[in-house]
Structure formats: C-alpha cells, structure tokens
Amino acid sequence: MGSLFRSEEMALCQLFLQSEAAYACVSELGELGLVQFRDLNPDVNAFQRKFVNEVRRCDEMERKLRYLEKEIKKDGIPMLDTGESPEAPQPREMIDLEATFEKLENELREVNQNAEALKRNFLELTELKHILRKTQVFFDEQEGGLNHTTESMTRALITDEVRTAGASMGPVQLGFMEKSIEREDYLPCFVAGVISREKLPAFERMLWRACRGNVFLRQAMIESPLEDPTNGDQVYKSVFIIFFQGDQLKTRVKKICEGFRATLYPCPEAPADRREMAMGVMTRIEDLNTVLGQTQDHRHRVLVAAAKNLKNWFVKVRKIKAIYHTLNLFNLDVTQKCLIAECWVPLLDIETIQLALRRGTERSGSSVPPILNRMQTFENPPTYNRTNKFTKAFQALIDAYGVASYREMNPAPYTIITFPFLFAVMFGDLGHGAIMALFGLWMIRKEKGLAAQKTDNEIWNIFFGGRYIIFLMGVFSMYTGLIYNDIFSKSLNIFGSHWHLSYNKSTVWNNNYLQLSPATSDYEGTPYPFGMDPIWQVASSNKIVFQNAYKMKISIIFGVLHMIFGVIMSWHNHTYFRNRLSLLYEFIPQLLFLVVLFFYLVLLMFIKWNRYAATNAFPMTEACAPSILITFIDMVLFKNSKAPGKDCNIYMFAGQSFFQTIFVLIALACIPVMLLGKPIKIMQARKLANVQPITGASDAEVGGMSNGGGSHGGGGEHHDEEEMSEIFIHQGIHTIEYVLGSVSHTASYLRLWALSLAHAQLAEVLWSMVLSLGLNKEGWLGGIFLTVVFAFWAVLTVGILVLMEGLSAFLHTLRLHWVEFQSKFYMGHGYAFQPFSFDTIIENGGAVTETE
C-alpha cells in the first residue's frame, strides 16, 4: 500500500564523509530535506564539540543581524524579500560576512551614539529656551506687579503668618523677604529648571516639607512634548523657578531637584543677559537641527542599504549555523580525516540522497566519494507521511492526537472526506456553509501573498493553515444544507412541494393550525426529489418532531458505519504486521459484536422506513410501527416486545425473534473470546517455546504466535517481556473498554443530531427576532431601519452561527474522529520524522530541531 495510506518505509544508514567535503554534502542534504541525523555524541557537552566555535560565530552574526533588523523596523524601512532562498555560503565566505556585519554594526552604533548626543544637546537647549521665555514672564510680572498669568502658580509658605501676610500684600513682590531680613548672607536667590509634569505635585510637596515653607515656587507648563533622546518617547515637562534665601536652603533645593531628576539651568538675573543668552540658544538650536538632519539622512542611507540584503543574510547565516550544528552530531574516525554519521532516510529516496551527496563532493573539490551504507536495526524508525499543502492540515489533525506508529494505517486520507462531512451534518445550512466556503476559497486563492506576510498572529495562522479544511467544511455544509433544505432558517422551493392544500381559502385564513395527511390527496405519494420538502419549513406543530426523528436516526446510522469502518481499518494493520492472534481474537469478535448489535439496529431503521407508511394497508400502517429503541432493549434483555396497538404485528419481519436471540448470543460469546483468547494463546506459545527442542517448533512459528512479527516491530504488539498477569489485565481492560465503548460511542454520535438541531433553531431565532423586524417595516423609514437591522443580523450570524457554532461543531467532529473512530485501530505510539531541512529551519526562525 502506498505512502498515502501508510508511512514511508525508512532505513537506518551510516554515512562516511571526507572532512573537506562534509560541509558541502550536509548543505546539499539540507536543501533536500530528506535525512534525519542521529546524535552520535550524546554524552559530549555542547561546548566541547568540534564545531562549537563556528556555531558561536554564527550566533554572533545573528545577534548583529537582529540589531540591524530592530533598527530598520524602528525607522519603518521595508525589507526586501524576494522569496528566494540563497545557497549556503562556503566556509571561507564566513569571514567576509563577519567583516560586513561588524562594519555595519560599528557604523550604526557610532551614528546612533552621535545622534543621541546631539538629541540630548538639542533637548537641553530646547529646555533652556523655554526656561528663558517662562522666567522672563515671571520677572515681567514681578516688575509690573501683575498678579494674573496664564501659567499656574504655587506658593509654598509653611507658616500661617507668612501665608496670611502674603495674601494681604496684593501684587506679589519677589523680593519681599529682602525687606525684612537685612543680613548679607540671606540675600534672596533662585534656581530655574525643568521637571517631568507628572512629578511636579510630589516635587512641590517635598519642597514645602523639606524647606518648611521658606521657598517660593513658580511653574509653567511647556505646551509641546519633548523627545527623550534615550528611548524616543514623548515627555511632557514643566518649567519651574524657586526663590529662597541662604546657602542652606540652596543645598536642600538642589538635592531635592537631583532626587526628582529635575534638570537645572543657569538663568541670568539681568533682562539684557537673558535676551542675549536666548539669542545664542536659538542660533545653536538651528545649527543642531541642521546637523541632526544630516545625521539622520546618513543613518537612513545605511539602513536602506542593509534592508536590501538583510533577509538573504539571515538565510545564509542560519544555513551555516544549521550545517555546523548538524556536523556536531557526527563522529570523527581515528585518522581525524573522515566524519561518520547515522541517519534515517526514506527507502524510496536513497538514490536521490546519493545524488545530492555526489553534488556536494563535486562542489567541495574532493576526490573521495561519500559512502552511504544501509544498516540493520531492531529500533522503531520514525514515522514519515508525505504531505502537500492540501493534505498537510488533515495530517496535522491526526498527529495532534498522536503520531502514528511506524507503518501503521494512516487515517488522514479518509479524514479528508469524513471530517468535513460529519462537521456538515452538525452545521448544515446552505447560507452559513457558503460564507465559510467563500472565506476558505479566498484564502486559497490568495495563499501565496498571505503566506509571504508571515504574521505572528496565532489565530490568523491557525485559520490560514486550515484553509483547505475550512473550504471543504463549507462545501459539505452547503450540501447538507440542501439536504435539510435550510438556508438562513428558510427553505428553497426548487422542485415544487409535493404537498397540496385541500382546504378552501377561508379555512386557511381563519385557522392558525391545519394538518395535512399523507394518507389523503394532500400528499402526491412521491418524495421531494432532493432533500426535505420545503413544506416542512412552515410546519409549526410537528416540524421539530419530524426533524428530531430524522436527524437522530441518521446520526446513529453514520456513527455505526463510521465505527465499523474503524474496526475494518484494524484488519489492515493486523494483516500487514502479520499479527495473527489479534486478527483472530480481537478483530473478528469486535466486528461481530458491532455488527450483530448496532448494525442490526441500523437495519431495523431501514426496515421500518421501508415497511411502514401512512398509505400502507393494515397492519403495516404507520400506527402499527414498533419503537426501534424499545425493540432493541427487549432484544438485549431477551424479552418479547409488546404490540404497538390492537391487532398490530409485534415483529417487522418473519423470524425476527429467532434472529435477535442468535445475535445477542453471538455478541455475548464474543466477549470471552476477546477477553481470554489472546492471553491463552500467548501462554500456550510460551509453553511451546520452553519445550522447543522436544517438539521441534521453529523460532519463526513461536514468534509469529506471540507477537505477530512485522518489520522493525512497528505497529505490531510485543509480549515476550511481559508477565502473563499483566497481559491478562491489559486484555481485560481493552475488552471492557471496547464493549462499554461500543454503547457509549454509539450514543456519542447523537451529538450530530443535537448540534444540528441547535444550529437550525438558533438560525430561526435570529431570523424571527431580528431580521423579520426590519422586513415588516414599510416606507423609506422602513428601508433605513432594515439596513440597520440587517447589519446587526449579519454580525450576529457571522459571529455566533458561523464562528462560534462552527468552532463548536469542529471540536465535536474532532472528538468523534479521535475517540470514536481512531480508538478502533489507531495506536499513535510513533515519533515524527524530523529531517534536516533548511526550509523548516528558516520557517521556524532559525531554530534547529534536536534529533535523537
């Protein structure tokens, strides 16, 4: 069977490479992506391996590239991405790359340092400019006796006497303390500076408490924000000026300013000096603006040049690092001239791998060809399922449950059909399915452009990765929506209803509830050509009753068929691994148990649909139809069913009671076979092995009875090292799980019915309680109201019925496949094949996957 249904056959190979050709050969294998190397130095520390220095050099180059990338993104410069993957450079090219990155980093750091120093100088000059302007206003107010100003003013006078005196002084006089104190060392002085606006209230309180109110503070906000040269943030600041007397207060004020990281600037007392300083400051600011512009232009040119090659540089460095990281997994021979590696390779690709090794040898100029030898091993190989962009998402759903054991049946190809179909049974609506299908189709049509964006949005990546699943779920939902004849809770009358009204017009208008009998001429006698008759959409009294019965039965039918298919899949595993015991004592009784009980239940549904109808003659009329659930319960309990009515037949067909008794006895007989058959045979095989010299039984016969053989073990079972008590316990657990699971799993498929009914009812509620309100309005106001209501209805439909209900149906479908279907045959004890692939490494951002 092909690799689509089973994992690829793998081979463990030993690879011999000449030291000079090893780099080029590993590079070719990385481009190919078909070889998984094993670590032959598991006990050697990562810092003691042969190529650790080269790996460190690559780490340093990556650090420099990340620094360049951060600076480029900071300036919003687009990075050129052609989508091409350059080849891994030769080892001698590492020196050129290192020199280029070192030059760029040093140049950029120097430019950044100069720009930061210029910005810091520019900030200081800007703050000084604002100080000179604001303090000029303060001194003009003092000289003119003005008491009102646009800036806020705070007085910090601690004593009540001084505060009261200041309030009665009228216009504020900045030198009022000089008149009361005549000592020369207490002449008034001031400091001016700038502080962050958010620190100003705490700054004022600290001055008030530390100086005991013997200072006078004026402050004014700087309207425009200032740029912090360290991180580029916009900061709002305020100018302040503090008046005080004495050296002691001066020391305290400066310490407080230092603690609050306020910047102090010199401010001359004379107006002429202030004007002269302001003119000098403005001149220097203009010069700084010119220099800053030139610096930014130079920085921009450097970054633009780097942005053109940054993606390619990242690819090259990550490829070099991956090659040396892989070479660290190899062993050196005694001559130190040859590298030895062990690797898992797909059997079908050995020739392709040998061609790649030959190309690598030719590139390196080596005359010694590489040697690839296949090794014999009893280890379980990795599981490798070839996928493409269509099957990748479905394979990911299976691997999320557990990676298949080696050469075990792969459920992914069957899941491509069963998964969207079971989803559609729960989500069946032509309108909602169309929305989902169009969304998936849009992602498929735009997949190249969307894939190139490489966003970090995890939710979007999940949607995009499952675009083919979403598209198929939408298409299948459209199909089941046609079967249910349901589009946004309404129906399509494509072929014309096969029911007709036999009432006159007045009867119809005057009665809310009327019945149509299928036994009369109301029904044409032939079913609607495709899906449900649209008349059921307007049936108010028994619509849910009819849909309940229909959807509940098809849920059981699909569930039983799905589980039987899963048991049949186990037959393929047992025959492939030659597991004769599991085939005889597990597969056959499991299939019989499921068929004689639950498949018979499905047959009863079809018999009832076929034999009982309203138009049939008595006693096969609808009223005499027995309950299938009661019939099944009585069958298991060996009871005789009661007739549904007088003169009605108990059974649906002749000999039903006899066949039901036989079926239950067969099901009961299957249980001890599943429970004891395999352990007893294993016990007999072990006794046979103990007397092998006498009986002459061969090793192959004993091995075939005990574990079923199979290449590399794979999905076969091994019991040679297990005790008999453990085998009996495990077999008992599996038997109980299967018998009880058959009942619970069958009931679990009723979620198909429950979610389908809930989805249909939610759609009907949204239509009747939201959209119908807008449809009932008339006139131009009704048109406006309908537009608003339709927008609200559309948001609720997409948000609740498509997204939330779709997610719910998706999770329930996933559970049905993982638990109810795959538990019948899927072991999932393998480990994934992780080849050395440059594409995978670059996609993961340079992270090298550790191999065993």
WOWO-V246233 format. One record per residue. N is the residue number from 1. NEAR is the number of other ideal C-beta (glycine too) atoms within 12 Angstrom. Layout:
((N & NEAR) (N & NEAR))
This chain:
((1 & 18) (2 & 14) (3 & 27) (4 & 22) (5 & 25) (6 & 32) (7 & 42) (8 & 32) (9 & 29) (10 & 39) (11 & 33) (12 & 32) (13 & 34) (14 & 28) (15 & 44) (16 & 29) (17 & 39) (18 & 30) (19 & 27) (20 & 22) (21 & 34) (22 & 41) (23 & 37) (24 & 33) (25 & 46) (26 & 44) (27 & 36) (28 & 35) (29 & 44) (30 & 40) (31 & 35) (32 & 31) (33 & 31) (34 & 38) (35 & 42) (36 & 41) (37 & 44) (38 & 31) (39 & 25) (40 & 26) (41 & 24) (42 & 16) (43 & 10) (44 & 18) (45 & 10) (46 & 21) (47 & 12) (48 & 12) (49 & 26) (50 & 25) (51 & 33) (52 & 21) (53 & 17) (54 & 27) (55 & 30) (56 & 22) (57 & 25) (58 & 36) (59 & 24) (60 & 23) (61 & 37) (62 & 32) (63 & 22) (64 & 32) (65 & 37) (66 & 23) (67 & 26) (68 & 41) (69 & 29) (70 & 20) (71 & 31) (72 & 31) (73 & 17) (74 & 18) (75 & 26) (76 & 12) (77 & 23) (78 & 14) (79 & 27) (80 & 18) (81 & 21) (82 & 14) (83 & 17) (84 & 13) (85 & 24) (86 & 24) (87 & 22) (88 & 36) (89 & 29) (90 & 22) (91 & 30) (92 & 12) (93 & 21) (94 & 31) (95 & 17) (96 & 17) (97 & 34) (98 & 30) (99 & 16) (100 & 27) (101 & 33) (102 & 22) (103 & 19) (104 & 32) (105 & 27) (106 & 18) (107 & 25) (108 & 33) (109 & 20) (110 & 18) (111 & 27) (112 & 29) (113 & 18) (114 & 23) (115 & 32) (116 & 24) (117 & 20) (118 & 29) (119 & 27) (120 & 22) (121 & 24) (122 & 30) (123 & 32) (124 & 26) (125 & 31) (126 & 34) (127 & 37) (128 & 34) (129 & 33) (130 & 38) (131 & 41) (132 & 34) (133 & 28) (134 & 37) (135 & 40) (136 & 30) (137 & 27) (138 & 36) (139 & 31) (140 & 17) (141 & 25) (142 & 28) (143 & 16) (144 & 16) (145 & 14) (146 & 20) (147 & 16) (148 & 13) (149 & 21) (150 & 13) (151 & 26) (152 & 20) (153 & 27) (154 & 25) (155 & 30) (156 & 34) (157 & 28) (158 & 20) (159 & 16) (160 & 11) (161 & 13) (162 & 22) (163 & 17) (164 & 12) (165 & 19) (166 & 25) (167 & 15) (168 & 12) (169 & 21) (170 & 12) (171 & 18) (172 & 30) (173 & 23) (174 & 35) (175 & 21) (176 & 23) (177 & 30) (178 & 18) (179 & 15) (180 & 16) (181 & 16) (182 & 11) (183 & 12) (184 & 10) (185 & 14) (186 & 20) (187 & 20) (188 & 29) (189 & 26) (190 & 34) (191 & 36) (192 & 39) (193 & 38) (194 & 41) (195 & 42) (196 & 29) (197 & 26) (198 & 15) (199 & 27) (200 & 29) (201 & 20) (202 & 19) (203 & 35) (204 & 30) (205 & 19) (206 & 27) (207 & 41) (208 & 27) (209 & 17) (210 & 27) (211 & 33) (212 & 18) (213 & 26) (214 & 30) (215 & 41) (216 & 39) (217 & 41) (218 & 36) (219 & 38) (220 & 31) (221 & 26) (222 & 29) (223 & 16) (224 & 14) (225 & 18) (226 & 32) (227 & 23) (228 & 20) (229 & 26) (230 & 15) (231 & 11) (232 & 18) (233 & 13) (234 & 16) (235 & 26) (236 & 21) (237 & 35) (238 & 37) (239 & 42) (240 & 47) (241 & 42) (242 & 42) (243 & 38) (244 & 35) (245 & 31) (246 & 22) (247 & 14) (248 & 18) (249 & 30) (250 & 26) (251 & 16) (252 & 26) (253 & 38) (254 & 26) (255 & 19) (256 & 34) (257 & 32) (258 & 18) (259 & 17) (260 & 30) (261 & 19) (262 & 36) (263 & 31) (264 & 28) (265 & 32) (266 & 19) (267 & 35) (268 & 22) (269 & 23) (270 & 12) (271 & 20) (272 & 12) (273 & 18) (274 & 29) (275 & 18) (276 & 15) (277 & 28) (278 & 27) (279 & 16) (280 & 19) (281 & 29) (282 & 21) (283 & 16) (284 & 22) (285 & 26) (286 & 18) (287 & 18) (288 & 28) (289 & 20) (290 & 16) (291 & 21) (292 & 29) (293 & 17) (294 & 18) (295 & 27) (296 & 22) (297 & 17) (298 & 21) (299 & 32) (300 & 23) (301 & 20) (302 & 29) (303 & 32) (304 & 22) (305 & 23) (306 & 35) (307 & 29) (308 & 20) (309 & 27) (310 & 34) (311 & 28) (312 & 28) (313 & 37) (314 & 34) (315 & 34) (316 & 36) (317 & 42) (318 & 38) (319 & 43) (320 & 44) (321 & 39) (322 & 42) (323 & 40) (324 & 35) (325 & 34) (326 & 44) (327 & 40) (328 & 37) (329 & 38) (330 & 36) (331 & 28) (332 & 25) (333 & 19) (334 & 8) (335 & 11) (336 & 12) (337 & 17) (338 & 24) (339 & 36) (340 & 32) (341 & 40) (342 & 31) (343 & 45) (344 & 42) (345 & 41) (346 & 31) (347 & 24) (348 & 18) (349 & 30) (350 & 27) (351 & 16) (352 & 22) (353 & 36) (354 & 27) (355 & 22) (356 & 31) (357 & 40) (358 & 25) (359 & 24) (360 & 35) (361 & 30) (362 & 19) (363 & 25) (364 & 28) (365 & 14) (366 & 25) (367 & 11) (368 & 22) (369 & 21) (370 & 38) (371 & 23) (372 & 32) (373 & 19) (374 & 21) (375 & 21) (376 & 12) (377 & 19) (378 & 14) (379 & 21) (380 & 30) (381 & 38) (382 & 35) (383 & 39) (384 & 36) (385 & 35) (386 & 27) (387 & 26) (388 & 14) (389 & 20) (390 & 23) (391 & 27) (392 & 22) (393 & 34) (394 & 35) (395 & 35) (396 & 24) (397 & 37) (398 & 37) (399 & 30) (400 & 21) (401 & 26) (402 & 21) (403 & 30) (404 & 39) (405 & 33) (406 & 41) (407 & 36) (408 & 41) (409 & 42) (410 & 43) (411 & 42) (412 & 39) (413 & 25) (414 & 30) (415 & 39) (416 & 30) (417 & 23) (418 & 35) (419 & 40) (420 & 41) (421 & 31) (422 & 42) (423 & 47) (424 & 40) (425 & 45) (426 & 46) (427 & 52) (428 & 49) (429 & 50) (430 & 34) (431 & 36) (432 & 45) (433 & 44) (434 & 28) (435 & 33) (436 & 43) (437 & 34) (438 & 23) (439 & 28) (440 & 35) (441 & 23) (442 & 20) (443 & 30) (444 & 28) (445 & 14) (446 & 16) (447 & 21) (448 & 13) (449 & 16) (450 & 20) (451 & 20) (452 & 15) (453 & 16) (454 & 19) (455 & 15) (456 & 9) (457 & 13) (458 & 10) (459 & 13) (460 & 17) (461 & 19) (462 & 20) (463 & 28) (464 & 32) (465 & 27) (466 & 36) (467 & 33) (468 & 32) (469 & 40) (470 & 36) (471 & 32) (472 & 36) (473 & 48) (474 & 40) (475 & 32) (476 & 37) (477 & 45) (478 & 33) (479 & 29) (480 & 37) (481 & 40) (482 & 29) (483 & 31) (484 & 43) (485 & 35) (486 & 41) (487 & 33) (488 & 36) (489 & 33) (490 & 26) (491 & 33) (492 & 26) (493 & 22) (494 & 17) (495 & 20) (496 & 16) (497 & 27) (498 & 23) (499 & 29) (500 & 18) (501 & 21) (502 & 16) (503 & 19) (504 & 11) (505 & 9) (506 & 8) (507 & 14) (508 & 15) (509 & 11) (510 & 11) (511 & 13) (512 & 11) (513 & 14) (514 & 22) (515 & 22) (516 & 27) (517 & 17) (518 & 26) (519 & 19) (520 & 17) (521 & 16) (522 & 22) (523 & 24) (524 & 20) (525 & 16) (526 & 14) (527 & 19) (528 & 26) (529 & 18) (530 & 19) (531 & 27) (532 & 36) (533 & 34) (534 & 27) (535 & 30) (536 & 31) (537 & 30) (538 & 25) (539 & 22) (540 & 17) (541 & 14) (542 & 19) (543 & 28) (544 & 22) (545 & 15) (546 & 22) (547 & 31) (548 & 21) (549 & 24) (550 & 31) (551 & 36) (552 & 29) (553 & 27) (554 & 32) (555 & 35) (556 & 36) (557 & 30) (558 & 36) (559 & 39) (560 & 39) (561 & 28) (562 & 41) (563 & 43) (564 & 34) (565 & 29) (566 & 38) (567 & 40) (568 & 25) (569 & 37) (570 & 38) (571 & 25) (572 & 29) (573 & 40) (574 & 35) (575 & 24) (576 & 31) (577 & 34) (578 & 26) (579 & 38) (580 & 29) (581 & 36) (582 & 41) (583 & 29) (584 & 24) (585 & 32) (586 & 36) (587 & 35) (588 & 27) (589 & 35) (590 & 43) (591 & 34) (592 & 32) (593 & 39) (594 & 40) (595 & 26) (596 & 32) (597 & 35) (598 & 39) (599 & 30) (600 & 33) (601 & 35) (602 & 31) (603 & 29) (604 & 37) (605 & 32) (606 & 21) (607 & 23) (608 & 30) (609 & 22) (610 & 15) (611 & 25) (612 & 30) (613 & 21) (614 & 21) (615 & 19) (616 & 20) (617 & 13) (618 & 18) (619 & 22) (620 & 25) (621 & 21) (622 & 23) (623 & 20) (624 & 26) (625 & 31) (626 & 34) (627 & 23) (628 & 30) (629 & 21) (630 & 20) (631 & 32) (632 & 31) (633 & 20) (634 & 24) (635 & 33) (636 & 24) (637 & 14) (638 & 16) (639 & 17) (640 & 17) (641 & 27) (642 & 17) (643 & 20) (644 & 25) (645 & 17) (646 & 11) (647 & 13) (648 & 22) (649 & 25) (650 & 25) (651 & 29) (652 & 34) (653 & 23) (654 & 12) (655 & 12) (656 & 27) (657 & 22) (658 & 14) (659 & 21) (660 & 33) (661 & 21) (662 & 20) (663 & 31) (664 & 27) (665 & 20) (666 & 23) (667 & 33) (668 & 22) (669 & 20) (670 & 31) (671 & 28) (672 & 20) (673 & 30) (674 & 36) (675 & 30) (676 & 24) (677 & 31) (678 & 41) (679 & 33) (680 & 23) (681 & 31) (682 & 37) (683 & 25) (684 & 23) (685 & 31) (686 & 26) (687 & 19) (688 & 24) (689 & 26) (690 & 14) (691 & 14) (692 & 18) (693 & 10) (694 & 10) (695 & 15) (696 & 11) (697 & 22) (698 & 14) (699 & 17) (700 & 15) (701 & 18) (702 & 27) (703 & 28) (704 & 26) (705 & 33) (706 & 37) (707 & 33) (708 & 37) (709 & 28) (710 & 29) (711 & 24) (712 & 29) (713 & 28) (714 & 36) (715 & 41) (716 & 34) (717 & 38) (718 & 25) (719 & 30) (720 & 21) (721 & 12) (722 & 21) (723 & 15) (724 & 24) (725 & 12) (726 & 15) (727 & 31) (728 & 22) (729 & 16) (730 & 21) (731 & 35) (732 & 21) (733 & 17) (734 & 30) (735 & 29) (736 & 18) (737 & 21) (738 & 35) (739 & 28) (740 & 16) (741 & 27) (742 & 39) (743 & 27) (744 & 21) (745 & 34) (746 & 34) (747 & 24) (748 & 31) (749 & 41) (750 & 31) (751 & 35) (752 & 40) (753 & 32) (754 & 24) (755 & 36) (756 & 42) (757 & 31) (758 & 29) (759 & 44) (760 & 43) (761 & 25) (762 & 30) (763 & 38) (764 & 29) (765 & 21) (766 & 34) (767 & 31) (768 & 20) (769 & 18) (770 & 30) (771 & 31) (772 & 20) (773 & 19) (774 & 25) (775 & 19) (776 & 14) (777 & 19) (778 & 12) (779 & 10) (780 & 10) (781 & 12) (782 & 17) (783 & 15) (784 & 15) (785 & 21) (786 & 24) (787 & 18) (788 & 19) (789 & 25) (790 & 25) (791 & 17) (792 & 21) (793 & 30) (794 & 25) (795 & 18) (796 & 25) (797 & 33) (798 & 24) (799 & 19) (800 & 24) (801 & 40) (802 & 37) (803 & 23) (804 & 21) (805 & 36) (806 & 39) (807 & 26) (808 & 25) (809 & 41) (810 & 34) (811 & 22) (812 & 33) (813 & 39) (814 & 32) (815 & 27) (816 & 39) (817 & 40) (818 & 27) (819 & 26) (820 & 40) (821 & 40) (822 & 39) (823 & 31) (824 & 38) (825 & 38) (826 & 34) (827 & 34) (828 & 26) (829 & 20) (830 & 32) (831 & 24) (832 & 30) (833 & 38) (834 & 27) (835 & 33) (836 & 41) (837 & 29) (838 & 36) (839 & 20) (840 & 27) (841 & 31) (842 & 31) (843 & 18) (844 & 16) (845 & 17) (846 & 29) (847 & 16) (848 & 34) (849 & 25) (850 & 17) (851 & 28) (852 & 22))
